[in-house]
Amino acid sequence: MQLQQTIMKHYYNPLDLNAYFGEPEPPKLEAIFKRTKARFFKRTSSAVWHSPPRLGNLGH
């Protein structure tokens, strides 16, 4: 029964890992990805729009 109580305690009161290890630094993407291309910075849509949505497809 003690194991279950300990598990429940840690589940509802998790440790603050940042208090022990500090805030993690964000990754340096320039070091990970050596090449950069202009198209990487261009914001694009992932949707393909051939026509506007029809009223019947909007879920009304």
C-alpha positions as a LaTeX table, in Angstrom:
\begin{tabular}{lrrr}
\hline
Residue & $x$ (\AA) & $y$ (\AA) & $z$ (\AA) \\
\hline
Met1 & 0.00 & 0.00 & 0.00 \\
Gln2 & 2.91 & 2.37 & 0.64 \\
Leu3 & 4.03 & 2.18 & $-3.02$ \\
Gln4 & 0.57 & 3.15 & $-4.26$ \\
Gln5 & 0.43 & 6.10 & $-1.84$ \\
Thr6 & 3.87 & 7.28 & $-2.94$ \\
Ile7 & 2.91 & 7.03 & $-6.60$ \\
Met8 & $-0.29$ & 9.01 & $-5.98$ \\
Lys9 & 1.66 & 11.65 & $-4.02$ \\
His10 & 4.15 & 12.13 & $-6.85$ \\
Tyr11 & 1.40 & 12.14 & $-9.45$ \\
Tyr12 & $-0.59$ & 14.92 & $-7.78$ \\
Asn13 & 2.46 & 16.80 & $-6.42$ \\
Pro14 & 5.20 & 16.42 & $-9.04$ \\
Leu15 & 8.73 & 17.57 & $-8.32$ \\
Asp16 & 9.79 & 20.95 & $-9.70$ \\
Leu17 & 12.70 & 19.75 & $-11.83$ \\
Asn18 & 13.61 & 23.33 & $-12.76$ \\
Ala19 & 14.32 & 23.98 & $-9.08$ \\
Tyr20 & 16.94 & 21.21 & $-9.17$ \\
Phe21 & 18.40 & 21.64 & $-12.65$ \\
Gly22 & 17.46 & 25.21 & $-13.63$ \\
Glu23 & 15.57 & 26.31 & $-16.71$ \\
Pro24 & 16.61 & 24.41 & $-19.84$ \\
Glu25 & 18.21 & 26.47 & $-22.57$ \\
Pro26 & 16.41 & 26.52 & $-25.92$ \\
Pro27 & 18.25 & 24.57 & $-28.61$ \\
Lys28 & 20.50 & 26.49 & $-30.98$ \\
Leu29 & 18.91 & 25.51 & $-34.27$ \\
Glu30 & 21.73 & 27.09 & $-36.27$ \\
Ala31 & 24.11 & 24.54 & $-34.75$ \\
Ile32 & 21.75 & 21.64 & $-35.44$ \\
Phe33 & 20.79 & 22.62 & $-38.99$ \\
Lys34 & 23.91 & 23.94 & $-40.69$ \\
Arg35 & 22.26 & 25.10 & $-43.92$ \\
Thr36 & 19.59 & 27.78 & $-44.06$ \\
Lys37 & 17.48 & 28.61 & $-47.06$ \\
Ala38 & 15.31 & 31.65 & $-47.69$ \\
Arg39 & 12.27 & 29.42 & $-48.17$ \\
Phe40 & 12.59 & 28.19 & $-44.58$ \\
Phe41 & 11.69 & 31.65 & $-43.31$ \\
Lys42 & 8.71 & 32.15 & $-45.62$ \\
Arg43 & 5.42 & 31.44 & $-43.89$ \\
Thr44 & 3.13 & 29.29 & $-45.99$ \\
Ser45 & $-0.22$ & 27.58 & $-45.63$ \\
Ser46 & $-0.38$ & 23.82 & $-45.33$ \\
Ala47 & $-3.88$ & 23.81 & $-46.83$ \\
Val48 & $-4.64$ & 23.43 & $-50.52$ \\
Trp49 & $-7.43$ & 25.80 & $-51.53$ \\
His50 & $-8.85$ & 25.12 & $-54.99$ \\
Ser51 & $-12.25$ & 26.65 & $-54.21$ \\
Pro52 & $-14.03$ & 28.24 & $-51.25$ \\
Pro53 & $-15.77$ & 25.83 & $-48.84$ \\
Arg54 & $-19.35$ & 24.99 & $-49.66$ \\
Leu55 & $-22.08$ & 25.71 & $-47.13$ \\
Gly56 & $-22.91$ & 21.99 & $-46.87$ \\
Asn57 & $-19.35$ & 21.12 & $-45.83$ \\
Leu58 & $-19.20$ & 23.59 & $-42.94$ \\
Gly59 & $-21.10$ & 21.34 & $-40.53$ \\
His60 & $-24.27$ & 23.45 & $-40.28$ \\
\hline
\end{tabular}
